[in-house]
Amino acid sequence: MTIKVIAFVTVKPGQEDAFVAAAKVCVAASRAEPGTLHYELWRETEGARRFVFNELYADQAAVQAHMQSEHFKAFGMAARDLAAARPEIIVTKAVDVAG
């Protein structure tokens, strides 16, 4: 069953470019992971300091593999110094409305 993860990260003022630079490496490597179906970074238009990771995985094992990857851990360490607060992470699963 696919799993969608949405993560909101607000960065400190003046750290937006550094955050994007750190995220580029993570996004590129994450897109190449087996089981990662979709991985994008968006930037909120209002205020421009909040970023949104939009992720889709084939299953829970793919989520776990992503979280254990070296590129994810490295990004987490870098983002810790750039973020204004802890990220808000929402994990969802599909709802079959087609019946």
Helices and strands as residue ranges (DSSP letters): E 3-10, H 16-31, E 36-43, E 50-57, H 60-68, H 70-82, E 88-93
